[in-house]
Amino acid sequence: MQANNSIMEAPPKVGQEIQRLRLLNNLTLEQLASKSGVSKSILSQIERDRSNPTLATIWRITKALESQLEDVLAVKEGTKCFEKLSQNATPEVTSEDSQFRLRILGILSTVASVQWYEFTAEPGAELVSEAHGNGSIENVTLCKGNLCVIVGDETQSICTGETLRFRTDVPHRLKNEGEVVAHGFMVNLL
Protein backbone atom coordinates (compact mmCIF):
# COMPACT_ATOMS: atom_id res chain seq x y z
CA MET A 1 0.00 0.00 0.00
CA GLN A 2 1.36 3.38 -0.93
CA ALA A 3 1.04 6.44 1.25
CA ASN A 4 -0.09 9.62 -0.46
CA ASN A 5 0.75 13.18 0.48
CA SER A 6 -2.61 13.85 2.18
CA ILE A 7 -3.02 13.63 5.92
CA MET A 8 -3.44 9.97 6.86
CA GLU A 9 -6.43 9.09 9.01
CA ALA A 10 -6.13 6.84 12.03
CA PRO A 11 -7.57 3.32 11.83
CA PRO A 12 -10.99 2.80 13.39
CA LYS A 13 -11.05 2.49 17.16
CA VAL A 14 -12.39 -0.71 18.74
CA GLY A 15 -11.65 0.14 22.36
CA GLN A 16 -14.95 1.78 23.21
CA GLU A 17 -16.95 -1.15 21.84
CA ILE A 18 -14.84 -3.69 23.73
CA GLN A 19 -15.23 -1.67 26.93
CA ARG A 20 -19.00 -1.36 26.36
CA LEU A 21 -19.31 -5.13 25.90
CA ARG A 22 -17.12 -5.84 28.94
CA LEU A 23 -19.26 -3.59 31.14
CA LEU A 24 -22.46 -5.05 29.65
CA ASN A 25 -21.19 -8.47 30.77
CA ASN A 26 -20.36 -7.09 34.24
CA LEU A 27 -16.70 -8.06 33.89
CA THR A 28 -13.68 -6.34 35.37
CA LEU A 29 -10.52 -5.98 33.30
CA GLU A 30 -8.99 -8.73 35.41
CA GLN A 31 -11.92 -11.10 34.75
CA LEU A 32 -11.80 -10.42 31.00
CA ALA A 33 -8.03 -10.97 31.02
CA SER A 34 -8.54 -14.33 32.69
CA LYS A 35 -11.29 -15.39 30.24
CA SER A 36 -9.52 -14.16 27.08
CA GLY A 37 -5.87 -14.89 27.83
CA VAL A 38 -5.04 -11.25 27.00
CA SER A 39 -3.19 -9.43 29.77
CA LYS A 40 -4.98 -6.82 31.85
CA SER A 41 -2.50 -4.12 30.80
CA ILE A 42 -3.02 -4.85 27.09
CA LEU A 43 -6.81 -4.86 27.56
CA SER A 44 -6.56 -1.49 29.28
CA GLN A 45 -4.49 -0.10 26.40
CA ILE A 46 -6.96 -1.48 23.84
CA GLU A 47 -9.98 0.00 25.65
CA ARG A 48 -8.25 3.40 25.73
CA ASP A 49 -7.38 3.01 22.02
CA ARG A 50 -3.67 3.20 22.84
CA SER A 51 -2.98 -0.14 21.16
CA ASN A 52 -3.73 -1.54 17.72
CA PRO A 53 -4.60 -5.19 18.52
CA THR A 54 -4.05 -8.06 16.11
CA LEU A 55 -6.91 -10.09 14.65
CA ALA A 56 -6.03 -12.96 16.99
CA THR A 57 -6.19 -10.68 20.04
CA ILE A 58 -9.55 -9.17 19.04
CA TRP A 59 -10.86 -12.67 18.32
CA ARG A 60 -9.85 -13.92 21.80
CA ILE A 61 -11.50 -10.90 23.42
CA THR A 62 -14.74 -11.25 21.46
CA LYS A 63 -14.91 -14.98 22.23
CA ALA A 64 -14.50 -14.23 25.93
CA LEU A 65 -17.25 -11.60 25.65
CA GLU A 66 -19.45 -14.06 23.71
CA SER A 67 -19.73 -11.50 20.93
CA GLN A 68 -19.12 -11.58 17.18
CA LEU A 69 -15.79 -10.31 15.86
CA GLU A 70 -17.58 -8.45 13.07
CA ASP A 71 -19.75 -6.56 15.59
CA VAL A 72 -16.67 -5.12 17.28
CA LEU A 73 -15.02 -4.17 14.00
CA ALA A 74 -18.14 -2.87 12.24
CA VAL A 75 -18.80 0.75 11.54
CA LYS A 76 -22.18 1.55 13.07
CA GLU A 77 -24.80 2.15 10.42
CA GLY A 78 -26.36 5.61 10.31
CA THR A 79 -28.91 7.43 8.23
CA LYS A 80 -26.45 8.75 5.65
CA CYS A 81 -26.95 7.96 1.97
CA PHE A 82 -23.22 7.44 1.43
CA GLU A 83 -20.41 6.19 3.58
CA LYS A 84 -17.03 7.05 2.12
CA LEU A 85 -13.96 5.68 3.84
CA SER A 86 -10.42 6.66 3.01
CA GLN A 87 -7.86 3.89 2.62
CA ASN A 88 -6.66 4.41 6.19
CA ALA A 89 -10.17 4.54 7.68
CA THR A 90 -11.26 1.18 6.27
CA PRO A 91 -11.16 -1.33 9.16
CA GLU A 92 -8.13 -3.57 8.99
CA VAL A 93 -7.16 -6.69 10.91
CA THR A 94 -3.91 -8.58 10.84
CA SER A 95 -2.69 -12.09 11.41
CA GLU A 96 -0.94 -12.83 14.68
CA ASP A 97 2.46 -12.13 13.06
CA SER A 98 1.09 -8.86 11.52
CA GLN A 99 2.35 -9.94 8.09
CA PHE A 100 -1.05 -10.90 6.59
CA ARG A 101 -3.36 -7.86 6.50
CA LEU A 102 -7.08 -7.91 5.71
CA ARG A 103 -8.98 -4.72 4.92
CA ILE A 104 -12.66 -5.28 5.73
CA LEU A 105 -14.63 -4.12 2.69
CA GLY A 106 -17.98 -5.71 3.52
CA ILE A 107 -20.72 -4.28 5.72
CA LEU A 108 -22.22 -5.57 8.94
CA SER A 109 -25.67 -6.23 7.49
CA THR A 110 -24.29 -8.97 5.20
CA VAL A 111 -21.65 -10.48 7.50
CA ALA A 112 -23.75 -13.56 8.33
CA SER A 113 -23.77 -14.61 4.66
CA VAL A 114 -20.96 -12.72 2.87
CA GLN A 115 -17.61 -11.39 4.09
CA TRP A 116 -15.47 -9.38 1.69
CA TYR A 117 -11.79 -8.42 2.15
CA GLU A 118 -8.79 -6.97 0.34
CA PHE A 119 -5.56 -8.54 1.55
CA THR A 120 -1.80 -8.18 1.40
CA ALA A 121 0.61 -10.85 2.57
CA GLU A 122 4.32 -10.28 3.07
CA PRO A 123 6.68 -13.06 1.93
CA GLY A 124 6.37 -15.89 4.46
CA ALA A 125 3.12 -14.51 5.92
CA GLU A 126 0.46 -17.00 6.93
CA LEU A 127 -3.22 -16.59 7.77
CA VAL A 128 -4.60 -19.48 9.83
CA SER A 129 -8.40 -19.85 10.01
CA GLU A 130 -10.70 -22.14 11.90
CA ALA A 131 -13.64 -23.81 10.12
CA HIS A 132 -16.33 -21.30 9.07
CA GLY A 133 -19.30 -23.68 9.16
CA ASN A 134 -21.07 -26.26 7.02
CA GLY A 135 -21.29 -25.36 3.35
CA SER A 136 -19.00 -22.33 3.60
CA ILE A 137 -16.87 -21.42 0.58
CA GLU A 138 -13.95 -19.00 0.28
CA ASN A 139 -13.06 -17.30 -3.00
CA VAL A 140 -9.55 -15.87 -3.35
CA THR A 141 -8.57 -13.81 -6.40
CA LEU A 142 -4.87 -13.00 -6.57
CA CYS A 143 -3.94 -9.70 -8.22
CA LYS A 144 -0.21 -10.02 -7.52
CA GLY A 145 2.14 -12.70 -6.23
CA ASN A 146 1.71 -16.34 -5.28
CA LEU A 147 -0.24 -18.06 -2.51
CA CYS A 148 -0.41 -21.56 -1.18
CA VAL A 149 -3.82 -22.58 0.20
CA ILE A 150 -3.97 -25.52 2.61
CA VAL A 151 -7.40 -26.99 3.36
CA GLY A 152 -7.22 -29.92 5.75
CA ASP A 153 -4.58 -32.21 4.23
CA GLU A 154 -4.83 -30.80 0.68
CA THR A 155 -2.69 -28.01 -0.82
CA GLN A 156 -3.23 -25.84 -3.92
CA SER A 157 -1.10 -22.96 -5.22
CA ILE A 158 -2.37 -19.92 -7.12
CA CYS A 159 -0.54 -17.08 -8.86
CA THR A 160 -1.27 -13.63 -10.27
CA GLY A 161 -4.60 -13.47 -12.09
CA GLU A 162 -6.00 -16.75 -10.79
CA THR A 163 -9.03 -17.34 -8.60
CA LEU A 164 -9.32 -20.29 -6.25
CA ARG A 165 -12.56 -21.41 -4.60
CA PHE A 166 -12.35 -23.82 -1.71
CA ARG A 167 -14.41 -25.18 1.15
CA THR A 168 -13.90 -23.65 4.55
CA ASP A 169 -15.93 -25.98 6.74
CA VAL A 170 -12.56 -27.31 7.96
CA PRO A 171 -9.49 -25.45 9.29
CA HIS A 172 -7.51 -23.81 6.48
CA ARG A 173 -4.44 -21.64 5.88
CA LEU A 174 -3.24 -19.16 3.28
CA LYS A 175 0.52 -18.74 3.00
CA ASN A 176 2.69 -16.51 0.84
CA GLU A 177 5.58 -18.76 -0.13
CA GLY A 178 6.74 -16.31 -2.81
CA GLU A 179 9.39 -13.60 -2.67
CA VAL A 180 7.08 -10.62 -3.27
CA VAL A 181 4.08 -9.21 -1.41
CA ALA A 182 0.89 -11.00 -2.45
CA HIS A 183 -2.20 -8.83 -3.01
CA GLY A 184 -5.75 -9.88 -3.73
CA PHE A 185 -9.39 -10.11 -2.71
CA MET A 186 -11.21 -12.66 -0.61
CA VAL A 187 -14.95 -13.30 -0.44
CA ASN A 188 -16.34 -15.75 2.12
CA LEU A 189 -19.77 -17.22 1.44
CA LEU A 190 -21.22 -18.59 4.66
Residue pairs with C-beta under 8 A, 6 or more apart in sequence:
1 87
1 120
8 88
9 86
9 88
9 89
10 88
10 89
11 52
11 88
11 89
11 91
11 92
12 73
12 75
12 89
12 91
13 49
14 46
14 49
14 53
14 58
14 72
14 73
15 46
15 47
15 48
15 49
15 50
16 47
16 49
17 71
17 72
18 43
18 46
18 47
18 61
18 65
18 72
19 47
21 62
21 65
21 67
21 72
22 29
22 32
22 47
22 65
25 65
25 66
27 35
27 65
29 40
29 43
29 44
29 47
30 40
32 38
32 43
32 61
32 64
32 65
33 39
33 40
33 43
35 64
36 43
36 60
36 61
36 63
36 64
36 65
37 60
37 64
38 46
38 57
38 60
38 61
42 51
42 53
42 57
43 61
45 51
46 53
46 57
46 61
53 61
54 93
54 94
54 95
54 96
54 98
55 93
55 94
55 95
55 96
55 102
56 95
56 96
58 69
58 72
58 73
58 93
59 69
61 72
62 68
62 69
62 71
62 72
68 111
70 108
70 111
70 115
71 108
73 91
73 93
73 104
74 91
74 107
74 108
74 111
75 83
75 85
75 91
75 107
75 108
77 107
77 108
77 109
90 103
90 104
90 105
91 103
91 104
92 101
92 102
92 103
92 104
93 101
93 102
93 104
94 100
94 101
94 102
95 101
95 125
95 126
95 127
95 128
96 128
97 125
97 126
99 121
99 122
99 124
99 125
99 126
100 119
100 120
100 121
100 122
100 125
100 126
100 127
100 174
100 176
101 119
101 120
101 121
102 117
102 118
102 119
102 127
102 186
103 117
103 118
103 119
104 115
104 116
104 117
105 116
105 117
105 118
105 185
106 114
106 115
106 116
106 117
112 190
113 189
113 190
114 187
114 188
114 189
114 190
115 186
115 187
115 188
115 190
116 185
116 186
116 187
116 188
117 185
117 186
117 187
117 188
118 183
118 184
118 185
118 186
119 127
119 182
119 183
119 184
119 185
119 186
120 181
120 182
120 183
121 127
121 145
121 147
121 174
121 175
121 176
121 181
121 182
121 183
122 176
122 181
123 176
123 177
123 178
123 179
123 180
123 181
124 175
124 176
124 177
125 175
125 176
125 182
126 173
126 174
126 175
126 176
127 173
127 174
127 175
128 171
128 173
129 168
129 171
129 172
129 173
129 174
130 171
131 168
131 169
131 170
131 171
131 172
132 138
132 168
132 169
132 188
132 190
133 168
133 169
133 190
134 169
135 169
135 190
136 167
136 168
136 169
136 188
136 189
136 190
137 165
137 166
137 167
137 168
137 188
137 189
138 165
138 166
138 167
138 168
138 172
138 186
138 187
138 188
138 189
139 163
139 164
139 165
139 186
139 187
139 188
139 189
140 147
140 149
140 158
140 163
140 164
140 165
140 166
140 174
140 184
140 185
140 186
141 162
141 163
141 184
141 185
141 186
142 158
142 159
142 160
142 161
142 162
142 163
142 164
142 182
142 183
142 184
143 160
143 161
143 183
143 184
143 185
144 160
144 180
144 181
144 182
144 183
144 184
145 159
145 160
145 176
145 178
145 180
145 181
145 182
145 183
145 184
146 157
146 158
146 159
146 160
146 176
146 177
146 178
146 182
147 157
147 158
147 159
147 164
147 174
147 175
147 176
147 177
147 178
147 182
147 184
148 155
148 156
148 157
148 174
148 175
148 176
148 177
149 155
149 156
149 157
149 158
149 164
149 166
149 172
149 173
149 174
149 175
150 172
150 173
150 174
150 175
151 166
151 167
151 168
151 170
151 172
152 170
152 171
152 172
156 164
156 166
157 177
158 164
166 172
168 188
176 182
